[in-house]
Structures are given as C-alpha cells and as structure tokens.
Amino acid sequence: MRFAHVGETESAATRLAVVVDDRAAFVDDLIPNPPRDLQDLISRGSEVSAAVQAEIHAALTEATHSSHTPAVPLTDLHFGSAVQRPPIVLAVGLNYSEHASELSIDNTSGPVLFSLFPNSLTGHKRTVPLPTRLSEEVDYEAELGVIIGKKAKNVSVENALDYVFGYTVVNDITARNLQFQEPQWSRCKSFDGFTPTGPVVVTADEIPDPQKTRIKTVVNGVTVQDSSADKMIRSVAQLISSLSQETTLLPGTLISTGSPGGAGRSRKPPLYLHDGTVVTVSVDAIGELTSYCAAI
C-alpha cells in the first residue's frame, strides 16, 4: 500500500490518503475511526495497523466495483511531508564508500549518526528556501528512508526487516560550508525545508529487499547521482540492528540511510543548489521527489 499526506490546496492542512496509480483516496472518506496521519496508524500497533490497512483495501475495492471511488487525481492535490510527527529522524552519514571518499571523510570507525529537526520536513513539489546569508554551498543527497513499524531494541540483523513499516525517498539537503565548520551535522541539514520526504510511503510488503532499489538524483534535467542501495556499507537490516542496540527505536522513527556518490560538492566545478534550481531525487520502487529551490 502507498500512503501520502496531501491537501486540496497548497496551504490546506494535509490528510492521510492512499495512492493508487495516479489518484489518491482520503482515508477519512473510506473508513470510520480513521488515523489522523501515518504516525497515528503506526502508533496503533502492528495488528491494528494491519487490520486498518485491510479495511482500507476492502473499502477501495468496494468503491471501485460500485464505480464510486472517492479518489482525486494527484495533479489536483498538494503534498506534505510523507512522514509527519516522527518520534525522531535519524540520519546515517557516510554509508557509501564513494560518498565518504568524495567528501574526504573517514568512515571506518562505524556509522556516523545524527538527528534532523522536525522543522526541516517538507513534501514533494514544495519550495526549499535557501538562506544565502548563511550558505551558498547547499547540496543535495538522495537517500532511501526507512520507517520503523514497531519498537525495536537489540534486534538481530536476521530479524531487522520485520520491524520496518515502510520506505520513502529523502533528500538530505546540506549546507556544506557549515558541515565542515562545525563539529556536529544536525544544524547544517535541519534548516526549514531541508528534508523533503515522499512523495509516498510504500509499505514493506511491496519492497521485500530494500538493497535492490535504485537511487537517483536529477538537477535541472541532468542526472548527477545514479546508484543502488546494494552499495551501502551497512545494509538497512544492519543499520536497524546496530542502531537498536540498547537504544529503543520507536514506531514511526524515520531513518535516512545515507547517500551514494555524486554530491554537488565533489563535482568540478561544484554543483550547488541555487535560486530556481529544480532537484528530483528518486528510488525506483517508490517514486520521484521534486523540490523547487528559492533564495531567501
């Protein structure tokens, strides 16, 4: 199943919807006692969440057979962040050797972990404000996002994927000058709108092996990243297992699993995001996440 948070106008509050092909049906139009958002659905627990998804599926099937599908074309809707109100957003740095090499940063000691602030979350086809007074070196990073579905603590690699609710696309936008000036990475990646997610969250049953997904970035029509999750130093299962050792990963936690090579800083000349830049990051099993950049 594919979930999104969408609104009927750009400024309207978003509602949880199920996306089928090029249309979306609002969950609160399909079933009684609907979850307010995806976090609410996940927080109800695995068994309840599965039952709600089955109820949604049955309602969609019935509506389709009766020719009264309460679905709206996606072109008429505005996306919010695919992940909303997560307990935390955990980002993993340097999880691809080529990216660590191009940034000239050692990654042999273990996974580099930092958190992203909730104000940075935004959605597909939204504007990303670029604070030029602070940075003119704003970079893109296409990443596979993992949403935890149930409490995970001390889980094994073999069982780790059982704790995944679903997957999304993340653009881990970074003010590179601040990244190399400061000893922590949270601020340079947490400006307003610097963490686009979406366009949808795809449930784990549709992506049985996340390492077989392809990750890509296109900037102003030019492909600048094109790689595969099988090149991760630590797989999704290994990351979940490692992060859960003596730390409980709460339901709804978003893990951004690292970016492959091809970042703008490494290109000659460097390719940074500027006023008017259009950047699309994608994961083939999920979809394309587009951002419009505007200097402020």
C-alpha positions as semicolon CSV with decimal commas, in nm:
position;residue;x (nm);y (nm);z (nm)
1;M;0,000;0,000;0,000
2;R;0,112;0,357;-0,071
3;F;0,034;0,634;0,176
4;A;0,071;1,010;0,134
5;H;-0,022;1,327;0,318
6;V;-0,198;1,556;0,072
7;G;-0,416;1,865;0,076
8;E;-0,661;2,010;-0,171
9;T;-0,483;2,348;-0,170
10;E;-0,120;2,442;-0,109
11;S;-0,199;2,599;0,229
12;A;-0,458;2,344;0,344
13;A;-0,385;2,101;0,623
14;T;-0,287;1,769;0,475
15;R;-0,487;1,448;0,521
16;L;-0,375;1,088;0,509
17;A;-0,451;0,929;0,173
18;V;-0,395;0,603;-0,011
19;V;-0,236;0,643;-0,353
20;V;-0,334;0,408;-0,634
21;D;-0,172;0,477;-0,970
22;D;-0,225;0,849;-1,037
23;R;-0,508;0,906;-0,788
24;A;-0,545;0,941;-0,413
25;A;-0,833;0,850;-0,183
26;F;-0,853;1,015;0,158
27;V;-0,858;0,760;0,435
28;D;-1,118;0,955;0,633
29;D;-1,354;0,919;0,335
30;L;-1,307;0,541;0,329
31;I;-1,333;0,410;0,684
32;P;-1,474;0,503;1,027
33;N;-1,232;0,594;1,306
34;P;-0,956;0,681;1,058
35;P;-0,600;0,751;1,173
36;R;-0,524;1,123;1,169
37;D;-0,196;1,061;0,990
38;L;0,056;0,786;0,922
39;Q;0,215;0,825;1,265
40;D;-0,123;0,763;1,426
41;L;-0,169;0,449;1,213
42;I;0,173;0,312;1,304
43;S;0,131;0,401;1,673
44;R;-0,184;0,188;1,696
45;G;0,036;-0,122;1,683
46;S;0,117;-0,376;1,417
47;E;-0,201;-0,583;1,447
48;V;-0,434;-0,282;1,447
49;S;-0,238;-0,119;1,165
50;A;-0,270;-0,434;0,955
51;A;-0,644;-0,450;1,025
52;V;-0,689;-0,084;0,928
53;Q;-0,497;-0,141;0,605
54;A;-0,720;-0,439;0,527
55;E;-1,026;-0,224;0,597
56;I;-0,894;0,048;0,364
57;H;-0,825;-0,209;0,093
58;A;-1,175;-0,354;0,124
59;A;-1,332;-0,006;0,108
60;L;-1,130;0,080;-0,202
61;T;-1,226;-0,247;-0,369
62;E;-1,594;-0,197;-0,292
63;A;-1,585;0,162;-0,415
64;T;-1,413;0,058;-0,737
65;H;-1,672;-0,212;-0,809
66;S;-1,954;0,033;-0,747
67;S;-1,790;0,296;-0,971
68;H;-1,796;0,544;-0,684
69;T;-1,427;0,555;-0,598
70;P;-1,373;0,863;-0,378
71;A;-1,039;0,929;-0,547
72;V;-0,885;1,255;-0,663
73;P;-0,621;1,295;-0,936
74;L;-0,280;1,357;-0,781
75;T;-0,239;1,654;-1,015
76;D;-0,517;1,828;-0,820
77;L;-0,350;1,777;-0,481
78;H;-0,059;1,924;-0,287
79;F;0,183;1,700;-0,099
80;G;0,301;1,741;0,256
81;S;0,590;1,550;0,403
82;A;0,529;1,178;0,359
83;V;0,647;1,135;0,720
84;Q;0,484;1,355;0,982
85;R;0,530;1,375;1,360
86;P;0,801;1,106;1,375
87;P;0,948;1,044;1,723
88;I;1,285;1,130;1,567
89;V;1,455;1,148;1,231
90;L;1,786;0,963;1,240
91;A;2,028;1,023;0,956
92;V;2,320;0,798;0,874
93;G;2,624;0,960;0,716
94;L;2,897;0,810;0,500
95;N;2,715;0,483;0,434
96;Y;2,851;0,461;0,079
97;S;3,227;0,445;0,029
98;E;3,219;0,664;-0,282
99;H;3,041;0,944;-0,090
100;A;3,284;0,930;0,203
101;S;3,574;0,936;-0,042
102;E;3,446;1,234;-0,238
103;L;3,400;1,433;0,086
104;S;3,743;1,318;0,213
105;I;3,594;1,198;0,543
106;D;3,699;0,877;0,719
107;N;3,415;0,629;0,766
108;T;3,596;0,328;0,912
109;S;3,506;0,382;1,277
110;G;3,134;0,294;1,249
111;P;2,810;0,452;1,130
112;V;2,800;0,831;1,155
113;L;2,469;0,918;1,320
114;F;2,292;1,249;1,370
115;S;1,934;1,370;1,410
116;L;1,734;1,606;1,192
117;F;1,494;1,863;1,335
118;P;1,118;1,834;1,255
119;N;1,103;2,183;1,101
120;S;1,317;2,053;0,815
121;L;1,049;1,810;0,692
122;T;0,864;1,909;0,376
123;G;0,691;1,744;0,085
124;H;0,701;1,667;-0,285
125;K;0,687;1,970;-0,517
126;R;0,735;2,211;-0,229
127;T;0,975;2,507;-0,225
128;V;1,302;2,469;-0,038
129;P;1,420;2,808;0,096
130;L;1,794;2,867;0,056
131;P;1,932;3,103;0,325
132;T;2,208;3,259;0,115
133;R;2,329;3,480;0,403
134;L;2,437;3,158;0,579
135;S;2,537;2,935;0,291
136;E;2,594;2,942;-0,082
137;E;2,707;2,579;-0,074
138;V;2,375;2,397;-0,037
139;D;2,397;2,040;-0,165
140;Y;2,160;1,754;-0,249
141;E;2,174;1,394;-0,124
142;A;1,934;1,124;-0,246
143;E;1,862;0,865;0,023
144;L;1,636;0,571;0,096
145;G;1,422;0,641;0,402
146;V;1,310;0,363;0,637
147;I;1,011;0,396;0,871
148;I;1,013;0,178;1,182
149;G;0,682;-0,001;1,243
150;K;0,719;-0,132;1,599
151;K;0,952;-0,091;1,895
152;A;1,295;-0,224;1,806
153;K;1,562;-0,293;2,066
154;N;1,857;-0,529;2,041
155;V;1,718;-0,682;1,723
156;S;1,926;-0,918;1,512
157;V;2,025;-0,849;1,154
158;E;1,823;-1,155;1,051
159;N;1,502;-1,017;1,204
160;A;1,558;-0,645;1,149
161;L;1,341;-0,602;0,840
162;D;1,044;-0,739;1,037
163;Y;1,047;-0,406;1,223
164;V;1,004;-0,194;0,909
165;F;0,665;-0,039;0,835
166;G;0,767;0,107;0,501
167;Y;1,003;0,309;0,288
168;T;1,017;0,657;0,139
169;V;1,253;0,887;-0,050
170;V;1,457;1,150;0,134
171;N;1,659;1,443;0,002
172;D;1,910;1,514;0,280
173;I;1,988;1,873;0,181
174;T;2,306;2,008;0,339
175;A;2,476;2,343;0,387
176;R;2,827;2,211;0,319
177;N;3,020;2,510;0,450
178;L;2,858;2,471;0,792
179;Q;2,906;2,094;0,783
180;F;3,282;2,143;0,767
181;Q;3,290;2,437;1,010
182;E;3,103;2,274;1,299
183;P;3,165;1,951;1,494
184;Q;2,804;1,833;1,454
185;W;2,592;1,787;1,142
186;S;2,237;1,843;1,266
187;R;2,217;2,219;1,210
188;C;2,361;2,224;0,858
189;K;2,097;1,971;0,750
190;S;1,799;2,099;0,950
191;F;1,717;2,440;0,806
192;D;1,349;2,486;0,728
193;G;1,255;2,262;0,435
194;F;1,593;2,088;0,413
195;T;1,447;1,736;0,449
196;P;1,194;1,671;0,173
197;T;1,033;1,326;0,202
198;G;0,795;1,143;-0,027
199;P;0,606;1,154;-0,242
200;V;0,468;0,845;-0,066
201;V;0,548;0,585;0,196
202;V;0,539;0,236;0,046
203;T;0,465;-0,044;0,291
204;A;0,736;-0,302;0,343
205;D;0,546;-0,586;0,178
206;E;0,592;-0,410;-0,158
207;I;0,972;-0,387;-0,115
208;P;1,089;-0,723;0,022
209;D;1,458;-0,641;-0,038
210;P;1,545;-0,271;0,005
211;Q;1,901;-0,335;-0,113
212;K;1,767;-0,398;-0,465
213;T;1,638;-0,041;-0,502
214;R;1,798;0,213;-0,736
215;I;1,870;0,568;-0,615
216;K;1,896;0,867;-0,848
217;T;1,923;1,247;-0,850
218;V;1,848;1,482;-1,138
219;V;1,938;1,853;-1,108
220;N;1,791;2,084;-1,373
221;G;1,745;1,789;-1,605
222;V;2,096;1,645;-1,561
223;T;2,147;1,311;-1,384
224;V;2,410;1,360;-1,111
225;Q;2,357;1,053;-0,889
226;D;2,271;0,706;-1,016
227;S;2,347;0,417;-0,786
228;S;2,198;0,122;-0,599
229;A;2,127;0,053;-0,233
230;D;2,327;-0,267;-0,263
231;K;2,636;-0,045;-0,245
232;M;2,560;0,056;0,113
233;I;2,843;-0,022;0,355
234;R;2,580;-0,126;0,610
235;S;2,253;-0,264;0,475
236;V;1,914;-0,149;0,602
237;A;1,896;-0,460;0,822
238;Q;2,245;-0,400;0,958
239;L;2,165;-0,034;1,035
240;I;1,846;-0,120;1,222
241;S;2,024;-0,389;1,421
242;S;2,316;-0,161;1,502
243;L;2,104;0,142;1,597
244;S;1,874;-0,069;1,814
245;Q;2,149;-0,200;2,041
246;E;2,044;-0,071;2,385
247;T;1,851;0,211;2,218
248;T;1,480;0,160;2,153
249;L;1,375;0,270;1,805
250;L;1,018;0,391;1,849
251;P;0,737;0,327;1,599
252;G;0,738;0,593;1,329
253;T;1,109;0,667;1,355
254;L;1,248;0,770;1,016
255;I;1,598;0,651;0,933
256;S;1,767;0,817;0,636
257;T;2,020;0,558;0,527
258;G;2,292;0,761;0,354
259;S;2,366;0,894;0,007
260;P;2,569;0,743;-0,276
261;G;2,845;0,929;-0,459
262;G;2,788;1,222;-0,691
263;A;2,722;1,502;-0,442
264;G;2,744;1,854;-0,573
265;R;3,047;1,942;-0,361
266;S;3,254;1,673;-0,532
267;R;3,186;1,786;-0,888
268;K;3,420;2,008;-1,085
269;P;3,307;2,278;-1,075
270;P;3,090;2,218;-0,766
271;L;2,719;2,191;-0,836
272;Y;2,522;2,355;-0,557
273;L;2,152;2,439;-0,533
274;H;2,064;2,797;-0,625
275;D;1,759;3,012;-0,675
276;G;1,547;2,844;-0,944
277;T;1,715;2,503;-0,923
278;V;1,483;2,205;-0,963
279;V;1,611;1,886;-0,799
280;T;1,445;1,546;-0,819
281;V;1,563;1,253;-0,609
282;S;1,409;0,912;-0,660
283;V;1,404;0,550;-0,556
284;D;1,269;0,332;-0,833
285;A;1,036;0,126;-0,612
286;I;0,886;0,437;-0,451
287;G;0,879;0,734;-0,687
288;E;1,021;1,077;-0,761
289;L;1,054;1,355;-0,503
290;T;1,090;1,701;-0,659
291;S;1,194;2,024;-0,485
292;Y;1,198;2,382;-0,614
293;C;1,475;2,597;-0,469
294;A;1,430;2,965;-0,386
295;A;1,686;3,203;-0,237
296;I;1,575;3,395;0,071
